[in-house]
């Protein structure tokens, strides 16, 4: 299989040992900042909770409070990343942290990328991290570069659209594989297109179908039926 | 083969595979045991189907569905699980000292960056009582003097802090000292500048404090107090510094690797140092809060201090050697 030309978009591919190419959609600075803000709110609530609980327990309470602060500051993201790949904020924004080879993040990388927040945060509010994200090819802040991790969009469960019911009709002309695929995709997407748009698209092929209006749409559905099911 | 026939033939495999993945993706405690059986084989077959579906230009939706199965399978197959406790123990017994000895050069360099300024300014402060003000503000010096005044009931703590219990100081040392250690490491990624600065600065402050207090004649409060935890705490900060220097090295002189690759390799090698140093700082916080604050004869404090220094040096230089030829 030939390698597709590099496109100026945010999709990266990684070829697994099984020879399968995985597609990873990188997350940019803005969506990550939103995720960070959500996490900040959650962490502030946790801080308030910790203070509220331990304020009444004297010296031991102060100790537990400070230890909780320490853990929240350094290990809040680590705990969530190794258990589910994302902090609650990232989860809410539909993001997940993975290694740059597509495998789920493991403890060492999670520790590195979160320890290096100490440098990414400098001089204030992740300025160094933002600069690094803008300069690097894969939107990686310093911690991501050192840990070899990426923040990508979680793949959403694809919905299998049922092909519209139609009588199977053999296309009158020979179609290339790409053209066949276009037809099938059209049929699958029909449910999400307005009737007017369906007709508009279907009438582009009037030269082949020789039909107009809803009949043209039906005709294309019939071709798709034939292409996927035969007969 | 037509798409429909393809789907009919393999749908049951895909469903089984998806169910297995659902099960494996659940948190470990709620997972039924022995769910991994047959995963690699199913994964390989689904990979094959995915490649076929792409090659034959089946519908994008089917390709997408298979791609998702492959992605999830890949994540489950190459994840690492289990044996946390054992890995932690092995790390303390072998992994950490071995990792440190592999990076001995960085350790010695970090030690020099810390120790030389400390010794120089320490001697200076013993000879000149005003030199301390060149590294610390007046208020800080005053606070530090009050902490170790011979009439302070709680040496090592300011008068306001004196009444706080050992426990709260334990929490404070963890929050503060381990945080400093982690930051010392992290700032190394800025071409090592942050780490070098932190090491030299800490060396200057600690050396100045020690020299100044000795010159004032507060020997019997200062040195017995710090003797207990100094071995663990100072060594751990230097180790964090060594780890930070490794990051700096990767940025400045990546050698034959691309800078990003070098950074990744050095960060991976430096991580055990930081984690080990974090554990040492945890132990140091415990000693500083509960042992160093106890009022005991100086000779006992010094004896324990020396013993701990000996143990730290022996542990870092010998633990994990031997057996399988490890050094």
Contacts between the chains, C-beta under 8 A, distances in Angstrom:
chain1	res1	chain2	res2	distance
A	1	B	55	7.4
A	16	B	47	7.6
A	16	B	70	7.9
A	16	B	74	5.7
A	18	B	43	7.6
A	18	B	44	6.4
A	18	B	47	4.3
A	19	B	47	7.3
A	19	B	51	7.0
A	20	B	47	4.8
A	20	B	50	5.9
A	20	B	51	6.2
A	20	B	70	5.5
A	20	B	74	7.9
A	22	B	67	7.6
A	22	B	70	7.1
A	22	B	71	5.7
A	22	B	74	6.7
A	23	B	67	7.1
A	58	B	165	6.9
A	59	B	164	6.2
A	59	B	165	2.8
A	59	B	166	7.3
A	59	B	167	4.2
A	59	B	168	4.4
A	60	B	165	7.3
A	60	B	167	4.6
A	60	B	168	7.7
A	62	B	164	7.1
A	62	B	165	7.8
A	62	B	167	7.1
A	62	B	168	3.6
A	62	B	171	5.9
A	62	B	172	7.9
A	63	B	165	7.9
A	63	B	167	4.1
A	63	B	168	5.1
A	63	B	169	7.9
A	63	B	170	5.1
A	63	B	171	3.3
A	63	B	172	7.9
A	64	B	171	6.7
A	65	B	171	6.7
A	66	B	168	7.3
A	66	B	171	3.2
A	66	B	172	5.5
A	66	B	174	6.6
A	66	B	175	4.3
A	67	B	171	5.0
A	67	B	174	5.5
A	67	B	175	7.0
A	69	B	175	5.6
A	70	B	174	5.4
A	70	B	175	4.4
A	70	B	178	6.4
A	70	B	179	6.6
A	73	B	179	7.1
A	74	B	178	7.9
A	74	B	179	7.4
A	74	B	182	6.2
A	83	B	27	6.9
A	98	B	75	7.7
A	102	B	71	7.1
A	102	B	74	5.9
A	102	B	75	7.5
A	103	B	74	6.9
A	103	B	75	6.4
A	103	B	78	4.2
A	103	B	79	6.9
A	104	B	75	4.7
A	104	B	78	7.5
A	104	B	79	5.1
A	106	B	79	7.5
A	106	B	80	5.4
A	108	B	268	6.6
A	108	B	271	5.5
A	111	B	271	6.1
A	111	B	274	7.9
A	111	B	275	7.0
A	112	B	267	5.0
A	112	B	268	7.3
A	112	B	271	5.6
A	115	B	182	5.4
A	115	B	185	6.2
A	115	B	186	5.4
A	115	B	274	6.5
A	116	B	186	4.9
A	116	B	189	5.9
A	116	B	267	7.8
A	117	B	186	7.1
A	118	B	182	6.0
A	118	B	183	4.4
A	118	B	185	7.6
A	118	B	186	3.2
A	118	B	187	6.4
A	119	B	186	4.3
A	119	B	187	5.3
A	119	B	188	7.7
A	119	B	189	4.6
A	119	B	190	5.8
A	119	B	194	6.8
A	122	B	187	7.4
A	122	B	190	7.3
A	122	B	194	7.7
A	128	B	190	7.3
A	136	B	260	7.5
A	142	B	189	5.0
A	145	B	260	5.3
A	145	B	263	5.6
A	145	B	264	7.1
A	146	B	189	6.3
A	146	B	247	6.8
A	146	B	263	5.1
A	146	B	264	6.2
A	146	B	267	3.8
A	147	B	264	7.2
A	147	B	267	6.5
A	148	B	264	4.5
A	155	B	67	7.9
A	155	B	68	5.4
A	155	B	71	6.0
A	157	B	68	6.9
A	158	B	61	6.1
A	158	B	64	4.2
A	158	B	65	5.4
A	158	B	68	6.2
A	159	B	61	7.8
A	160	B	61	5.4
A	160	B	62	7.5
A	160	B	65	6.2
A	161	B	61	6.0
A	177	B	56	7.7
A	177	B	57	4.4
A	178	B	57	6.9
A	180	B	57	6.3
A	181	B	57	4.4
A	181	B	58	8.0
A	181	B	59	7.3
A	181	B	60	7.1
A	184	B	3	7.8
A	184	B	58	7.8
A	184	B	59	4.4
A	184	B	60	7.7
A	185	B	59	6.6
A	185	B	60	5.3
A	188	B	59	5.9
A	188	B	60	7.2
A	188	B	61	5.3
A	227	B	3	7.8
A	228	B	2	6.5
A	228	B	3	4.5
A	228	B	4	5.4
A	228	B	59	6.7
A	229	B	2	6.5
A	229	B	3	7.8
A	229	B	4	4.6
A	230	B	2	4.8
A	230	B	4	7.2
A	230	B	5	7.8
